[in-house]
């Protein structure tokens, strides 16, 4: 291999380090150092620390810990139990009603928090036993929870989107707005799929006969108590970003504050819970931010060595046309999602792909949303499938790996349907930001 | 025994620095809530909100890095790793520490000290807002956090190395 291909070795090195199983952040830093020294000599120490300093001084990224805190706090608030009860009351008696409730609850939860993970566990703990008890097909039950839980990646607020903005050099506020319609589109696609399948084959999700029939008034009271507080929170956070009243970072802090108030209102907050929330928040935040800082150092060296230009000239040389290249990019991210975690996918591919996509004349916001949708898909695709990983811990013994793997297949297909729809109709992404900001 | 004592002390430092850093998020949330209220209710935005926010945010996640390492929560891709024997896993970690982790941390501490010296020499102040705080204490936080991370790395490395050479399980 000649010297011009040197940056590609760096790419190979980092993939080897990550796949060997050494922590991602340290693999990225180490490889950045080794290749940085051979490329830049002594200057490498200043270069790496400056890249990290950029991440540390990034006001927008300060939204990450707040969204993490908000998610962890909401999980402790008991809002999920209330939501599930309320939604189930209305749709439980339909064919597939519990599955539909699960997806609706996941959608509301996704709009209230920016992280997935523990929220999948919480929803799974509620919805899975209920669905199994009522003889739902295992695959359908699991698929709804895993796929529904992954909606938190795309439906704003989303930590993935906040992290994506600085990596691609795009406004986080605009990105958050751009993901609203695609996020709800995916939720709608899931709902239509589940409802149709259960209509056609009612044995997949038999209707639930409730022992105790509640009056409409009772139902409304329970629903109001369950739905109003989280919806107020969602509207306050997203609304203040959309209306331009608060920067995403401020809105995230307001959300964190609001989730704490909610926890107090539901009488769930005490010193022990607060300690657990802040200790869990710092671990999740440090985990995300260290990979991000390390990845920024890595991509600085990679681009500095000419890796970006090299890949660009190679890829433009394939002569597959703009759409051909776009589809190849999406395919690479889809495949990478089977093996890598989301932050690695973002850090390794987005800095390289984004300038090429812009050069090809595509809208970078639209492309970003496509990538974020694909990253959401990576939550479902094993072996590196956080969605499956989280749910595994709470499954009863009769659920085996093959059930889990089979359960995500239809939802991966639905994801791809959603992605193709957004490719064909870019308005799904672009309409809302254009309407609000005017460009 | 004495050596184990040092490792124990390092672990305690990681534990407590992380737990203290974990609470930084609370003043940070309150400061931003105050800023929004001050801006819209009192019509008097603060001049310090922007810098205070990223100071606290960076202190939070950087000082949490060693604590997160202590609990093995730094993300790894365990698609293959989880299928290796415990000893092979320990070997991967030991090699990773020696080849990737320690060199990188050392360079970052060195680079970080360079940043602080430069900042002190220039008497550097933030130019983003009218508050104009001096920047070296913030920058000094970076090499300090990497030092804590490196120390916790030593503790973890020794544990993993002992497993790799078969001296511990």
Contacts between the chains, C-beta under 8 A, distances in Angstrom:
chain1	res1	chain2	res2	distance
A	17	B	96	7.1
A	17	B	100	6.4
A	18	B	76	7.9
A	18	B	77	5.2
A	19	B	77	6.1
A	19	B	79	6.9
A	19	B	80	5.9
A	20	B	80	7.1
A	20	B	81	6.9
A	20	B	92	5.2
A	20	B	96	7.4
A	21	B	76	5.3
A	21	B	77	6.4
A	21	B	78	5.5
A	21	B	80	6.2
A	21	B	81	2.5
A	21	B	82	7.7
A	21	B	84	7.4
A	21	B	89	6.9
A	21	B	92	5.6
A	22	B	76	6.6
A	22	B	92	6.1
A	22	B	93	6.6
A	22	B	96	3.5
A	22	B	100	6.5
A	23	B	74	4.1
A	23	B	75	6.6
A	23	B	76	4.8
A	23	B	96	7.7
A	24	B	74	7.4
A	24	B	75	5.3
A	24	B	76	6.3
A	24	B	77	6.6
A	25	B	74	5.6
A	25	B	75	7.4
A	26	B	74	7.2
A	26	B	96	6.5
A	26	B	100	5.4
A	26	B	101	4.6
A	26	B	104	6.8
A	27	B	96	7.1
A	27	B	100	5.9
A	29	B	100	6.8
A	29	B	101	7.6
A	29	B	104	3.9
A	29	B	105	7.8
A	29	B	108	7.4
A	30	B	96	7.5
A	30	B	99	6.3
A	30	B	100	2.4
A	30	B	101	6.3
A	30	B	103	6.5
A	30	B	104	4.9
A	31	B	100	6.9
A	32	B	104	7.3
A	33	B	100	7.8
A	33	B	103	5.6
A	33	B	104	4.7
A	33	B	107	5.6
A	34	B	99	7.9
A	34	B	100	7.9
A	34	B	103	7.6
A	44	B	107	6.9
A	45	B	107	4.8
A	45	B	108	7.5
A	45	B	110	5.2
A	45	B	111	3.6
A	45	B	114	6.7
A	46	B	111	5.5
A	46	B	114	6.0
A	46	B	115	7.7
A	48	B	104	7.8
A	48	B	107	6.4
A	48	B	108	6.3
A	48	B	111	6.0
A	49	B	108	5.7
A	49	B	111	3.4
A	49	B	112	5.3
A	49	B	114	7.3
A	49	B	115	5.8
A	49	B	142	6.8
A	50	B	111	7.8
A	50	B	115	7.6
A	52	B	108	7.0
A	52	B	142	6.8
A	53	B	115	6.7
A	53	B	139	7.1
A	53	B	142	6.7
A	56	B	54	7.2
A	56	B	57	8.0
A	56	B	58	3.7
A	56	B	62	6.5
A	56	B	142	6.5
A	57	B	54	5.5
A	57	B	58	6.9
A	58	B	54	6.8
A	59	B	50	6.0
A	59	B	53	6.1
A	59	B	54	5.1
A	61	B	57	7.2
A	62	B	28	7.6
A	62	B	53	5.1
A	62	B	54	5.5
A	62	B	56	8.0
A	62	B	57	3.6
A	64	B	57	8.0
A	64	B	61	8.0
A	65	B	25	5.6
A	65	B	28	7.6
A	65	B	57	6.2
A	65	B	60	5.8
A	65	B	61	6.6
A	66	B	25	7.6
A	66	B	28	7.8
A	66	B	29	6.5
A	66	B	32	7.8
A	69	B	25	5.7
A	69	B	29	7.2
A	245	B	40	7.4
A	246	B	36	5.8
A	249	B	32	7.0
A	249	B	53	6.4
A	250	B	32	5.3
A	250	B	35	6.8
A	250	B	36	5.4
A	253	B	28	7.1
A	253	B	29	4.9
A	253	B	32	3.5
A	253	B	33	6.1
A	253	B	36	7.9
A	254	B	32	7.3
A	254	B	33	6.3
A	254	B	36	6.4
A	256	B	25	7.7
A	256	B	29	4.8
A	257	B	29	5.4
A	257	B	30	7.6
A	257	B	33	5.0
A	260	B	29	7.9
A	278	B	22	4.3
A	278	B	23	5.7
A	278	B	25	6.1
A	278	B	26	7.0
A	279	B	18	7.8
A	279	B	19	6.7
A	279	B	22	5.2
A	281	B	22	6.8
A	281	B	25	6.0
A	282	B	18	6.3
A	282	B	21	6.1
A	282	B	22	4.0
A	282	B	25	7.3
A	282	B	60	6.4
A	282	B	61	7.3
A	282	B	64	4.0
A	282	B	67	6.7
A	282	B	68	7.2
A	283	B	64	6.9
A	283	B	67	7.2
A	283	B	68	4.9
A	283	B	71	6.1
A	283	B	73	4.6
A	284	B	73	7.7
A	285	B	60	6.6
A	285	B	61	4.9
A	285	B	64	6.6
A	286	B	61	4.9
A	286	B	62	7.9
A	286	B	64	3.8
A	286	B	65	5.1
A	286	B	67	7.2
A	286	B	68	4.1
A	286	B	73	7.6
A	286	B	74	7.8
A	287	B	68	5.7
A	287	B	73	5.4
A	287	B	74	5.7
A	287	B	75	5.4
A	289	B	61	4.0
A	289	B	62	8.0
A	290	B	61	7.1
A	290	B	65	5.5
A	290	B	68	7.4
A	290	B	74	6.4
A	291	B	74	7.8
A	291	B	75	6.2
A	339	B	77	6.8
A	339	B	79	5.7
A	340	B	77	6.0
A	341	B	75	5.5
A	341	B	77	5.9
A	343	B	75	7.1
A	344	B	77	7.2
A	383	B	79	4.5
A	384	B	77	6.0
A	384	B	79	5.3
